[in-house]
């Protein structure tokens, strides 16, 4: 499972990477900013402990997933500039993963 792979890398992960991971598990197109905002709204509504953070993909960053640029996605979210388009740091413990997997579009 994609979320388990993320947890193996680091215990705290940013919400964009988590969004990409849960999108893979649920076969959702992760590049849609509106879907990401619904995901974050779900996590906030369910009181998941998250800390808002700044994420930056520099100009030389070639970070892609499935042929899509994470930098472009993050920039699109930043342009929206609201609580649901922000990036958060999330501790990927069992309870957090259980809640994240309950998200449905």
Secondary structure as UniProt FT lines:
FT   HELIX           2..9
FT   STRAND          12..14
FT   HELIX           15..26
FT   TURN            30..31
FT   HELIX           33..45
FT   TURN            46..47
FT   STRAND          50..53
FT   TURN            59..60
FT   STRAND          64..65
FT   TURN            66..67
FT   STRAND          68..69
FT   HELIX           70..80
FT   HELIX           83..85
FT   STRAND          87..91
FT   HELIX           94..101
//
